[in-house]
Amino acid sequence: MHSSAWYNLGLLLRDEGPMASREVADCFKAASVIKGMEFISSLFFIYKHTMFYFISL
């Protein structure tokens, strides 16, 4: 799942007016959480492949 999809959905819903404000906030929150998970996932990927390199030496 991509954070940009949730962000863009939030932008679309924002144009719907004040009745959609809760959904907009939820979309932006989801985008933020997923973006943080993508960063952590990339760090784990680097760590995993670095450890594999040192173990295989």
Secondary structure by P-SEA (a helix, b strand, c coil): ccaaaaaaaaaaaaaccccaaaaaaaaaaaaaaaaaaaaaaaaaaaaaaaaaaaaac
